[in-house]
């Protein structure tokens, strides 16, 4: 988008606003317009550009996988274009676990960078399967390098979306998730395909397919009307455990159950219908049990809950971690029958070993950095014996790198980002009391902090709500740490409803959106004011998704914030129920559908209290967002401008819930910082 176009859209909100502005609002408007004139004249704040550069400079790693014998490691590294932006391509590297051997690139391409990902080691630790679009850009196929030094061989020739390859225990078959003729990547985070004509419940099912390595034959084995989310092989090579649901895959994960799939016949038998959401089904080495995580979860991929164990033949699951003050985020088995699991633990990463026979839990690692292996929460890749592991480690102060070795005694394998430094200040974990809860959050200091000065502060509320903020190097589109780089304190709270303090804490916002969680956030603001030199008259609030909703909600409940940016928010839960593509997520949180209990949706809707709003609010959304559709942002913006509240609405072309285009990510950062600068920089 050109700078002139940026200026036009930013000013459009003002031109559409009511002319009955107070002198204070006129002054604010003039301040914003000046900021925009500076952008037009390329007088952009060096701090903002430094932050954007710092965010984009770090190489990203999406997966680190240790071989079953614990001797080698492979990882996926994102590639940048010549301008330092994300290219959409990635490369696979491998080396010995001690990092002494030179890293070797594994690829299906003859030199041209491609999108390569989803590594899986063969059981004998010699072969490596992965996905690549080397044959045709945008179309992933499954490739296999049978032994070190050999060329990768293409095993599939399909049209559609492939994901999550995994070898059978005997090494003769590779399972993969396959969505035939898919028009886009799976999941509701990506941009939705525009719909015209008669609208029907049409959808593509992600099925489980098996590829015979000897012949290359692909066979779809799961039923055609069932969407498979996750799976694991049984030790007998004849069965798989899957999480699945009938119908629309994007929408029905919240009602998925646990089933056993016969690899030969494709027959499926449901063995457990959970009360909440389940993830990471894993078959025990002796074939007798299945472990999984169950809990209240708002987004597929954002996992938190308790660890359960049940007989592989069916029966009543046993909760192995009841009342634990943490949220399990990932798990796997070791060959001696122990479970290794990752946890959110009050803002920290935790790794544990659990003995199912005794329910004894041993702590393996706990620290403030994020240790993860391709998942949103804490996780690692472990060797068969559980002695060696690999993961990506990062924090607010340290960009991502690959580490490997015994859990907690890792050695750094890569040095890709050794020259990358943060553009923001230090981050401190703080705690406070709200109602009966001990709440945790992160307070990020501004760059070049001077203790003799007072600073503005912006609260950034995380999405979800079932999620948590951990100490992690941000992505290239992170507007919160760009604010810290631009002279703001940034408070990132983990209020009730978040992961990290057990299921009771995560469920504490059920039928209570906007009430207890806002009290937790406001109490966190009070704690931050006690902790650091923050000007209580220069406070802002922002967030994306659930954070965007909480921003809209906050400005209708309090005038404490002097500026706000609501990203991909929800203004009206009653209209939202009928607009979004994933309404199944709402039932566990609201108890009933909007048609059965409209009042519970209305009481948590910002639009219900819109006449109380006085805070200048920037509203941002993508035009193809299926999770938090554009009309929700339009409805909120329309109400504010009608009521004479200073506001702007910016809609980005062909962006989903997750912004994919680097130029849009950068533009969002610049707009957000400029908005808060105009309203909060002056005392």
BAKESE-196844 format. One line per field, with one value per residue (C-alpha): residue in one letter; x, y, z. Coordinates in Angstrom, 3 decimals, padded with zeros to 6 digits. Layout:
N
res <- c(A	...)
x <- c(X	...)
y <- c(Y	...)
z <- c(Z	...)
END
This chain:
683
res <- c(X	X	X	X	X	X	X	X	X	X	X	X	X	X	X	X	X	X	X	X	X	X	X	X	X	X	X	X	X	X	X	X	X	X	X	X	X	X	X	X	X	X	X	X	X	X	X	X	X	X	X	X	X	X	X	X	X	X	X	X	X	X	X	X	X	X	X	X	X	X	X	X	X	X	X	X	X	X	X	X	X	X	X	X	X	X	X	X	X	X	X	X	X	X	X	X	X	X	X	X	X	X	X	X	X	X	X	X	X	X	X	X	X	X	X	X	X	X	X	X	X	X	X	X	X	X	X	X	X	X	X	X	X	X	X	X	X	X	X	X	X	X	X	X	X	X	X	X	X	X	X	X	X	X	X	X	X	X	X	X	X	X	X	X	X	X	X	X	X	X	X	X	X	X	X	X	X	X	X	X	X	X	X	X	X	X	X	X	X	X	X	X	X	X	X	X	X	X	X	X	X	X	X	X	X	X	X	X	X	X	X	X	X	X	X	X	X	X	X	X	X	X	X	X	X	X	X	X	X	X	X	X	X	X	X	X	X	X	X	X	X	X	X	X	X	X	X	X	X	X	X	X	X	X	X	X	X	X	X	X	X	X	X	X	X	X	X	X	X	X	X	X	X	X	X	X	X	X	X	X	X	X	X	X	X	X	X	X	X	X	X	X	X	X	X	X	X	X	X	X	X	X	X	X	X	X	X	X	X	X	X	X	X	X	X	X	X	X	X	X	X	X	X	X	X	X	X	X	X	X	X	X	X	X	X	X	X	X	X	X	X	X	X	X	X	X	X	X	X	X	X	X	X	X	X	X	X	X	X	X	X	X	X	X	X	X	X	X	X	X	X	X	X	X	X	X	X	X	X	X	X	X	X	X	X	X	X	X	X	X	X	X	X	X	X	X	X	X	X	X	X	X	X	X	X	X	X	X	X	X	X	X	X	X	X	X	X	X	X	X	X	X	X	X	X	X	X	X	X	X	X	X	X	X	X	X	X	X	X	X	X	X	X	X	X	X	X	X	X	X	X	X	X	X	X	X	X	X	X	X	X	X	X	X	X	X	X	X	X	X	X	X	X	X	X	X	X	X	X	X	X	X	X	X	X	X	X	X	X	X	X	X	X	X	X	X	X	X	X	X	X	X	X	X	X	X	X	X	X	X	X	X	X	X	X	X	X	X	X	X	X	X	X	X	X	X	X	X	X	X	X	X	X	X	X	X	X	X	X	X	X	X	X	X	X	X	X	X	X	X	X	X	X	X	X	X	X	X	X	X	X	X	X	X	X	X	X	X	X	X	X	X	X	X	X	X	X	X	X	X	X	X	X	X	X	X	X	X	X	X	X	X	X	X	X	X	X	X	X	X	X	X	X	X	X	X	X	X	X	X	X	X	X	X	X	X	X	X	X	X	X	X	X	X	X	X	X	X	X	X	X	X	X	X	X	X	X	X	X	X	X	X	X	X	X	X	X	X	X	X	X	X	X	X	X	X	X	X	X	X	X	X	X	X	X	X	X	X	X	X	X	X	X	X	X	X	X	X	X	X	X	X	X)
x <- c(000.000	001.425	002.047	-000.596	-003.110	-002.216	-002.823	-006.140	-007.507	-006.309	-007.986	-011.155	-012.326	-012.065	-013.879	-016.743	-017.016	-019.590	-018.615	-019.694	-016.218	-015.048	-011.890	-010.097	-011.091	-010.034	-006.634	-006.332	-007.366	-004.752	-002.095	-002.971	-003.008	000.454	001.741	000.324	001.852	005.182	004.572	003.729	006.980	008.886	009.596	008.734	010.001	013.394	012.286	009.359	011.549	014.175	011.474	010.162	013.690	014.369	011.117	011.873	015.590	015.424	015.394	012.457	012.462	009.213	010.341	013.243	013.184	015.630	016.156	014.707	018.204	019.069	022.142	020.923	018.722	016.834	015.105	013.057	014.315	012.242	013.905	013.842	013.724	016.316	014.487	014.510	010.783	009.274	009.447	007.072	009.928	011.871	014.863	015.584	018.957	020.408	023.480	024.712	023.247	026.520	026.502	030.107	029.371	028.617	024.904	023.738	020.812	018.114	015.968	013.880	014.778	017.683	018.898	015.762	014.326	011.026	008.472	009.768	008.523	006.959	009.980	009.544	012.414	012.161	012.167	015.742	016.907	018.315	015.476	013.835	010.376	009.259	006.910	008.072	006.590	009.720	007.651	005.102	005.066	002.203	001.531	003.204	004.172	005.697	009.398	011.675	015.423	016.054	019.600	022.115	023.558	020.896	018.643	015.123	012.520	009.007	006.388	003.143	001.555	-001.598	-003.697	-004.640	-003.187	-000.790	000.342	001.866	003.650	004.521	006.182	004.536	006.521	007.808	008.981	007.099	004.303	003.977	000.702	-000.234	-003.196	-004.596	-007.274	-007.954	-008.549	-008.289	-008.457	-006.479	-004.515	-006.492	-007.808	-009.810	-006.775	-006.103	-008.044	-011.466	-012.387	-015.067	-018.512	-021.090	-024.229	-026.218	-024.321	-024.194	-022.372	-019.734	-016.412	-013.296	-012.518	-008.987	-008.564	-005.881	-003.928	-001.331	001.595	003.304	006.994	007.903	005.312	004.508	000.796	-001.398	-004.614	-007.129	-008.345	-010.513	-014.213	-014.958	-017.404	-015.028	-012.382	-009.204	-007.355	-004.573	-003.423	-000.867	000.180	-000.477	002.608	001.040	001.169	-002.469	-004.399	-004.270	-005.870	-007.426	-009.311	-012.100	-015.529	-018.170	-018.780	-017.029	-013.455	-012.830	-015.895	-016.194	-012.878	-014.604	-016.834	-014.208	-014.036	-011.390	-011.578	-009.633	-009.064	-008.346	-005.516	-006.633	-010.410	-010.772	-013.408	-013.545	-014.794	-015.349	-013.971	-014.461	-016.722	-015.089	-016.902	-014.419	-011.663	-008.900	-005.445	-002.264	-003.619	-000.656	-000.586	001.493	004.474	002.795	-000.324	-002.639	-003.342	-003.899	-002.917	-004.303	-004.873	-008.392	-009.492	-011.373	-009.763	-010.854	-008.629	-007.326	-003.569	-003.769	-003.650	-004.036	-005.638	-005.099	-003.418	-005.749	-005.140	-007.622	-007.615	-007.077	-010.177	-012.332	-013.554	-013.416	-010.396	-008.311	-007.160	-003.442	-003.001	-006.113	-005.937	-002.405	-001.450	-000.398	-001.848	-000.487	000.333	001.885	002.818	004.573	005.582	009.071	009.783	009.898	006.223	006.697	004.990	007.000	004.798	005.057	003.139	002.216	003.123	002.253	003.946	006.814	007.670	007.604	008.601	007.706	007.997	004.898	004.673	001.111	001.368	001.920	000.886	004.298	005.466	009.102	010.041	012.541	012.738	011.048	012.140	010.877	011.909	009.649	010.845	008.780	008.893	006.432	003.553	002.076	002.953	005.908	007.037	010.163	011.084	012.490	014.406	012.784	014.460	013.567	017.192	017.854	015.630	015.540	013.560	013.497	014.314	013.545	012.566	011.752	015.498	016.864	015.832	015.099	017.793	017.884	019.009	019.528	020.664	019.256	016.172	017.313	020.960	020.714	023.525	022.930	023.107	022.518	023.868	021.582	020.446	023.551	023.697	020.001	019.221	015.927	014.684	012.651	013.616	013.732	010.664	009.688	007.226	004.903	002.129	-000.908	-004.061	-007.491	-010.548	-009.265	-006.769	-003.011	-002.623	000.612	001.663	004.656	005.724	007.964	010.040	010.543	013.758	016.431	014.555	015.313	014.105	013.857	011.101	007.439	006.213	002.889	001.754	-000.334	-002.007	-001.940	-004.502	-003.716	-006.054	-007.907	-009.072	-007.574	-003.928	-001.126	001.699	005.133	008.526	009.067	010.744	007.866	006.854	007.496	003.979	004.012	002.703	002.958	006.737	006.966	005.231	007.850	010.525	008.802	008.884	005.993	005.678	003.637	001.668	000.794	-001.512	-002.627	-006.074	-008.543	-009.436	-005.736	-003.596	-000.984	-002.802	-004.886	-008.339	-010.287	-008.482	-008.982	-012.709	-013.171	-014.449	-017.203	-020.442	-018.520	-016.634	-015.560	-016.216	-013.726	-011.107	-011.342	-011.040	-007.853	-006.492	-007.306	-005.726	-002.664	-002.582	-002.573	000.326	002.287	001.812	003.355	006.199	007.463	007.377	004.187	001.945	-001.554	-003.044	-001.461	-002.786	-003.868	-005.226	-004.966	-005.192	-006.081	-008.936	-010.077	-007.713	-009.543	-012.835	-011.450	-010.294	-013.787	-015.237	-012.837	-013.639	-017.359	-016.695	-014.101	-012.661	-009.327	-007.715	-007.035	-006.564	-007.241	-006.583	-009.039	-007.717	-010.056	-012.434	-015.974	-018.475	-021.730	-021.791	-025.401	-024.727	-021.278	-022.816	-024.451	-021.526	-018.451	-017.315	-016.524	-019.584	-018.989	-016.306	-018.896	-021.040	-018.483	-017.941	-021.540	-023.314	-025.965	-026.423	-027.442	-030.886	-031.374	-029.861	-029.479	-029.120	-025.790	-024.392	-025.825	-024.415	-020.865	-021.269	-019.519	-022.327	-024.759	-022.862	-021.636	-023.041	-020.538	-017.589	-015.510	-012.035	-010.498	-010.331	-008.555	-010.250	-008.298	-009.393	-008.835	-011.574	-011.461	-011.428	-013.583	-012.926	-013.779	-015.526	-015.197	-018.825	-017.971	-015.332	-017.597	-020.420	-018.199	-016.666	-020.088	-021.452	-018.484	-018.546	-022.331	-021.920	-019.144	-016.292	-012.999	-012.390	-010.919	-011.585	-008.923	-009.735	-006.921	-007.519	-007.505	-006.232	-007.643	-007.491	-003.742	-002.172	000.054	001.419	004.560	003.576	000.277	002.023	004.375	001.544	-000.422	002.571	003.040	-000.659	-000.904	002.150	001.089	-002.369	-001.012	001.690	-000.963	-003.011	-000.527	002.864	001.889	001.165)
y <- c(000.000	003.432	006.107	008.295	005.455	005.000	008.682	008.570	005.659	007.019	010.345	008.732	007.859	011.478	012.799	010.393	011.420	013.841	017.510	018.151	017.554	019.120	021.225	018.330	015.972	018.539	018.794	015.016	014.908	017.500	015.468	012.350	014.314	015.676	012.187	011.132	014.069	012.943	009.491	011.045	013.010	009.876	011.340	008.018	007.562	005.854	003.863	002.365	001.457	-000.011	-002.100	-003.300	-004.182	-006.025	-007.977	-008.996	-009.627	-012.870	-016.167	-018.274	-021.986	-023.930	-027.426	-029.255	-033.073	-035.447	-038.872	-041.885	-043.081	-039.643	-039.169	-036.626	-033.593	-032.001	-028.653	-026.359	-022.813	-020.057	-018.132	-014.383	-012.535	-009.993	-007.267	-009.280	-010.095	-013.541	-015.324	-018.202	-020.630	-022.739	-025.064	-028.272	-028.876	-031.797	-032.421	-034.603	-034.019	-032.620	-029.986	-030.775	-031.933	-029.219	-028.721	-030.390	-029.111	-031.639	-030.593	-031.801	-028.731	-028.242	-025.031	-022.837	-022.083	-023.851	-024.321	-027.376	-028.536	-031.304	-033.463	-037.096	-039.478	-043.145	-045.605	-046.709	-043.046	-043.321	-041.949	-038.550	-037.770	-034.192	-032.040	-029.817	-027.879	-028.452	-029.890	-027.074	-023.914	-023.984	-027.733	-029.756	-033.361	-035.998	-036.733	-039.337	-039.361	-043.027	-042.623	-039.817	-038.390	-039.824	-037.649	-037.166	-039.171	-037.909	-040.350	-038.562	-036.786	-035.346	-032.220	-030.787	-030.097	-032.445	-032.259	-034.176	-037.218	-040.004	-043.399	-046.595	-048.397	-050.978	-048.220	-049.591	-047.008	-043.256	-041.778	-038.240	-035.900	-035.150	-032.713	-033.577	-030.645	-028.155	-024.538	-023.211	-024.354	-025.997	-024.023	-020.861	-018.582	-018.245	-015.968	-017.346	-017.979	-015.475	-017.022	-016.016	-017.520	-019.956	-020.477	-024.050	-025.946	-027.147	-028.229	-030.293	-033.162	-033.715	-037.483	-039.881	-041.360	-044.134	-044.309	-047.645	-046.777	-049.716	-048.948	-045.281	-046.107	-043.651	-044.877	-042.697	-044.833	-042.680	-042.164	-039.530	-037.659	-037.330	-034.688	-036.006	-033.516	-035.536	-039.124	-041.583	-045.077	-048.126	-050.282	-053.109	-051.064	-052.067	-049.309	-045.582	-043.389	-040.207	-037.130	-036.479	-035.015	-035.281	-032.302	-028.946	-029.353	-025.677	-025.530	-028.944	-029.474	-028.325	-031.414	-033.899	-037.320	-040.022	-043.012	-046.080	-046.436	-049.805	-049.194	-051.970	-051.557	-047.870	-048.729	-046.297	-046.914	-044.062	-044.850	-041.508	-038.502	-035.775	-033.118	-030.506	-030.390	-032.964	-032.897	-034.953	-038.502	-040.822	-044.625	-046.213	-048.393	-051.528	-050.866	-050.975	-047.291	-043.954	-040.639	-037.264	-033.703	-032.533	-029.081	-025.922	-024.608	-021.778	-022.381	-025.460	-025.476	-023.511	-026.458	-026.478	-028.825	-031.953	-035.198	-038.187	-041.904	-044.495	-048.118	-048.473	-050.662	-047.886	-047.102	-044.257	-041.937	-041.260	-037.699	-037.964	-034.273	-033.210	-029.772	-029.220	-025.541	-025.640	-026.413	-029.312	-028.168	-031.266	-034.863	-037.972	-041.428	-042.824	-046.507	-047.239	-046.249	-042.737	-039.600	-036.474	-033.370	-029.629	-027.162	-023.524	-022.667	-019.106	-017.493	-019.974	-023.020	-026.294	-029.821	-032.811	-036.591	-038.458	-042.118	-043.255	-046.263	-044.078	-040.578	-039.399	-036.222	-035.152	-031.649	-031.705	-028.010	-024.738	-021.271	-017.995	-018.690	-020.466	-023.962	-025.290	-027.700	-026.413	-026.000	-022.852	-023.919	-025.610	-028.847	-030.722	-033.572	-036.556	-039.686	-043.076	-043.488	-039.952	-039.070	-036.667	-033.812	-030.926	-027.706	-024.082	-021.760	-018.055	-015.287	-011.579	-010.881	-013.822	-014.551	-018.176	-020.817	-024.622	-026.397	-030.115	-032.519	-033.844	-031.874	-028.790	-029.361	-028.424	-027.227	-024.495	-025.971	-022.914	-019.352	-017.868	-014.868	-014.032	-010.544	-009.794	-007.603	-006.483	-002.948	-002.947	-002.977	-005.749	-007.767	-008.557	-011.171	-009.562	-010.971	-009.374	-010.318	-009.955	-011.221	-014.577	-015.146	-014.752	-013.320	-013.167	-010.991	-009.466	-005.846	-004.913	-001.787	000.858	001.043	003.288	003.306	006.256	005.743	009.489	009.828	008.853	006.874	006.027	002.399	000.272	-002.938	-005.716	-008.477	-011.853	-013.760	-016.915	-016.523	-019.996	-019.065	-017.395	-014.945	-016.505	-014.886	-015.330	-013.458	-011.908	-012.445	-009.854	-008.427	-007.909	-004.421	-004.708	-004.888	-002.249	-000.002	-000.865	000.000	003.344	004.520	002.729	000.321	-002.635	-004.791	-008.306	-009.907	-013.535	-012.984	-015.677	-017.763	-018.089	-021.214	-021.620	-022.107	-025.210	-025.938	-024.060	-020.841	-021.461	-022.067	-019.055	-016.862	-019.245	-017.237	-014.240	-012.753	-009.182	-009.129	-011.067	-010.960	-007.160	-006.870	-008.931	-006.642	-003.433	-004.838	-005.578	-001.949	-000.935	-003.304	-001.955	001.596	000.493	-001.313	001.234	004.986	004.940	007.966	006.932	009.597	008.106	004.563	002.692	-000.754	-003.014	-006.632	-008.992	-011.512	-012.050	-009.188	-007.083	-007.995	-007.090	-003.757	-003.017	-004.178	-002.135	001.175	000.588	-000.163	002.398	005.739	004.878	004.321	007.380	005.510	002.051	-000.161	-003.053	-005.679	-008.320	-007.821	-008.859	-006.072	-008.005	-011.669	-011.997	-010.981	-012.599	-016.013	-015.940	-014.364	-016.350	-019.684	-021.354	-020.950	-024.323	-022.746	-020.607	-023.335	-024.433	-020.801	-019.527	-022.759	-022.596	-021.248	-017.643	-018.859	-020.644	-018.011	-014.639	-012.766	-014.345	-013.202	-009.707	-009.120	-009.666	-007.648	-004.263	-002.951	-003.345	-000.621	001.403	004.706	004.639	004.646	007.840	006.491	007.283	003.865	002.600	-000.509	-002.920	-006.144	-008.297	-008.471	-012.314	-013.078	-016.122	-016.159	-012.528	-011.306	-007.765	-006.771	-006.945	-004.251	-002.246	-002.419	-001.091	001.657	002.680	003.033	005.085	007.548	007.898	008.763	011.277	009.218	009.626	006.486	005.007	001.726	000.080	-003.072	-005.017	-006.697	-010.506	-010.961	-013.558	-013.725	-014.078	-011.355	-013.049	-010.182	-008.528	-005.114	-005.319	-006.422	-003.443	-001.055	-002.300	-001.601	001.922	002.774	001.414	003.241	006.485	006.254	005.857	008.474	011.020	010.366	009.343	010.950	014.304	014.359)
z <- c(000.000	-000.914	001.679	000.007	000.257	003.903	004.521	002.694	004.677	007.996	007.332	006.021	009.498	010.560	007.522	008.208	011.852	013.167	012.878	016.479	017.884	021.126	021.131	022.835	020.009	017.403	019.065	019.041	015.394	014.512	016.334	014.344	011.085	011.865	012.465	009.126	007.329	008.769	007.331	003.958	004.049	005.082	008.502	010.101	013.639	013.560	016.598	014.672	011.711	014.022	015.676	012.304	011.243	014.510	014.216	010.635	011.036	012.990	011.112	012.204	012.980	012.742	013.734	015.385	015.386	017.039	015.442	017.301	018.263	019.648	017.462	014.867	014.605	011.701	011.629	009.400	008.912	007.327	004.505	003.892	000.598	-000.507	001.436	004.653	004.477	004.941	001.592	002.304	001.608	004.081	004.145	006.051	007.704	009.627	011.762	014.592	018.027	019.372	016.615	015.669	012.121	009.548	008.998	005.785	003.732	002.832	-000.110	-003.007	-005.040	-007.424	-005.849	-006.010	-002.546	-001.959	000.800	002.662	006.052	008.196	008.968	010.077	010.893	009.940	012.874	012.048	012.111	008.564	006.444	006.486	005.072	004.460	002.416	-000.447	-003.351	-005.457	-008.308	-008.477	-006.359	-003.905	-004.213	-001.490	-002.135	000.133	-000.371	001.183	001.599	002.364	003.670	004.305	001.113	-001.172	-003.309	-002.000	-003.900	-004.487	-003.187	-004.046	-006.974	-005.497	-005.812	-002.463	000.961	002.779	006.416	009.332	007.838	010.289	009.747	010.890	013.621	011.123	008.761	005.730	005.547	005.939	007.123	006.153	006.518	003.064	001.946	-001.675	-004.061	-001.202	-002.352	000.612	003.641	006.416	009.374	010.023	010.516	006.791	004.464	003.588	-000.041	-001.189	-001.557	-004.154	-005.554	-003.454	-000.215	001.025	003.764	001.316	002.771	002.125	004.486	005.741	005.621	006.734	003.838	003.874	001.451	000.852	000.635	-001.599	-004.285	-003.684	-003.681	-001.746	-000.172	001.676	004.560	006.809	005.915	003.277	005.519	008.487	009.185	010.862	013.055	014.690	014.783	016.134	015.077	017.244	017.957	015.899	012.633	012.046	013.801	014.438	017.064	015.675	016.796	014.325	013.650	010.969	008.706	008.537	009.713	010.492	012.715	014.336	016.110	019.323	019.193	017.975	019.595	019.991	017.652	016.584	012.838	011.212	008.731	006.389	006.250	007.175	009.749	012.656	016.174	018.600	022.048	023.810	023.426	025.525	027.492	026.285	023.640	023.084	021.519	021.092	021.189	021.776	021.868	024.656	023.644	025.031	022.957	025.959	026.610	024.919	026.470	025.442	026.664	027.438	028.534	027.653	024.458	022.189	019.132	017.366	017.924	021.168	023.563	027.328	029.809	031.893	030.844	030.595	030.143	028.928	027.730	023.984	023.890	025.384	028.864	031.348	031.071	034.165	034.862	035.652	036.530	038.491	040.125	038.823	038.833	035.169	031.730	029.667	026.124	024.488	025.297	024.002	025.270	025.841	025.255	029.010	029.350	030.749	029.421	028.685	028.566	028.087	030.257	030.556	034.159	035.251	032.278	032.156	030.033	031.956	030.916	033.067	033.172	034.307	035.345	034.523	036.842	039.908	038.684	039.957	038.248	037.978	036.864	034.002	033.189	034.071	032.981	031.529	027.932	025.425	024.537	021.646	018.725	016.158	018.613	020.128	023.662	025.394	023.712	022.637	020.314	022.228	021.277	021.834	025.208	026.297	027.047	024.171	023.031	020.579	020.420	019.380	022.299	022.386	024.779	024.791	024.821	022.789	019.178	018.221	017.823	017.709	020.894	021.538	024.239	027.517	028.592	030.476	029.542	025.889	023.680	021.125	017.622	015.405	015.489	012.840	014.878	016.901	015.410	015.965	018.963	020.440	019.820	023.068	026.731	029.310	030.264	033.846	035.069	037.599	039.798	041.386	043.226	041.620	043.470	044.781	041.961	041.725	038.225	036.244	033.360	031.603	031.830	028.908	029.432	026.767	024.802	026.354	029.661	031.954	035.532	036.074	033.457	033.385	030.408	028.789	028.891	026.540	027.690	025.089	025.720	024.146	021.850	022.669	025.388	025.990	025.517	027.463	026.951	027.443	027.083	023.367	020.539	018.564	014.977	012.284	012.586	016.374	017.092	020.892	021.125	018.414	020.947	023.569	021.022	020.489	024.091	025.814	028.671	027.461	029.904	028.677	031.257	031.568	033.132	034.133	031.117	030.236	030.343	033.043	036.332	035.830	034.462	037.148	036.196	032.469	033.003	035.269	032.412	031.258	030.855	032.215	029.263	029.964	033.682	035.806	033.079	032.822	036.609	036.372	033.658	035.514	038.688	036.574	035.471	039.138	039.820	036.866	038.159	041.471	039.722	037.210	036.417	034.354	033.839	034.960	032.685	029.555	029.334	026.210	025.416	022.383	021.279	018.458	018.261	021.861	022.674	020.095	021.756	025.192	023.775	022.449	025.756	027.902	026.219	026.908	030.595	031.657	030.579	032.125	028.720	026.599	023.309	021.927	018.912	018.479	016.069	014.595	017.492	018.343	018.942	019.204	020.198	019.084	015.474	015.567	016.223	012.809	010.934	011.880	010.397	013.744	015.972	017.681	019.875	021.631	023.198	025.829	026.849	026.795	027.718	024.995	021.498	020.984	019.940	023.250	025.559	023.812	027.107	028.053	024.688	025.026	028.500	027.190	023.985	023.761	021.549	024.464	026.339	023.382	024.628	027.482	025.070	024.937	024.086	020.661	018.988	015.886	014.435	012.178	010.456	007.371	004.745	004.600	008.322	009.072	012.827	013.596	010.442	009.109	009.936	013.644	013.256	010.973	013.521	016.307	014.153	012.845	016.377	017.583	014.697	014.964	018.650	017.926	019.353	017.507	015.458	012.292	010.512	008.333	006.360	004.671	001.342	001.242	004.781	007.127	010.902	010.563	008.402	005.818	003.719	005.163	003.802	005.697	008.885	008.662	007.859	010.875	013.112	011.779	012.079	015.605	016.891	015.167	016.764	020.288	019.684	018.766	021.904	024.590	023.999	025.475	029.246)
END
